[in-house]
Amino acid sequence: MTSWVLSVFRDRSRFLMLTLYKTMVRSKLEYCCPVWNPDKISDIEAIESIQRHYTRRISGCQNLDYWKRLQNLNLLSLQRRRERYIIIHTWKMMNGLAPNDINMQFKESSRHGIKATVPAFNKKAQCSISTHYENSFGVKAAKLWNLLPKEVNKIQILETFKSSLAKFLKGFPDTPPTKGYTAITNNSLLEWTLQKDLTQE
């Protein structure tokens, strides 16, 4: 689809290129992404490379590295958007707008607002299972949800929640794994939060 867009449309202006990308390319890259969200760096890089190569063709962005292009174009990395979708889907499950098939539990407190219960890990299971456990939707969704501050996780209107979530996400660097780039973390919100906690210590 990317090749088709670039061959049919000769205009490389920012508005047209972003409009075509968001409607015809990115939608395909994100379909049902909370289900298949990858954890391997090589897979994250492979998917991210599509947006990386496309944005390089946009007028005025040719001399910017990928991370700076994201900032210049006001785009989130595909990796960050997948985590965003997981958080939004969790909100929908909590509010009855999506089936809670995994029976995710939520608890509310006056201090932290609404928090999700992270499924317990069976300590008798083989060590190799721990990776699958950490990257399962139930665990990752609960941990991502629990990053949200009280003023965000208690919002009951979807569009208001999305707007507040967008502001919250801007507080984190967005430097996705990219070949040839040296990153501090794997760019997950969970890793950035851990990094922030270590810095404060």
C-alpha angles and dihedrals in degrees: 000000000000091000091048093051093048093047097046099041117054096181110100097185116140097243096049096041093050093045092052092044096050095046103037108024113024094047089062092048093054104041108134089345095157086067099050102026103152125228100190113099091221091056092046090051093048093054093041091052090071092061090038094056094041096051090050088068094058115108112261095016101081094098097043122094116239097261091051091046089058090055094043093050094040091237129146118224114258088245092056091046091054091055088047090055091050090054092047091048089051089053089051092051091049092050097044097251093115131032113269092215093159092052094235110193125220130197128193127212132175091237104045103021115218117356130182122231112241109225112251118250117235102239090200091063121101117272090243088065092062092077091054089047094053092048097044115115094242094055099039093044092050093048093047091047091051090059090069117101121238094258090060105037093053096056111118101190113083099216091046089049092051091050093050091045090054090055090048092051092053088067090070128071113247108212106144122199105277129171111255094021127103112220130190093219138006085264096245114141087236092058094046090052091051090048091051091050092051091049092051090052 
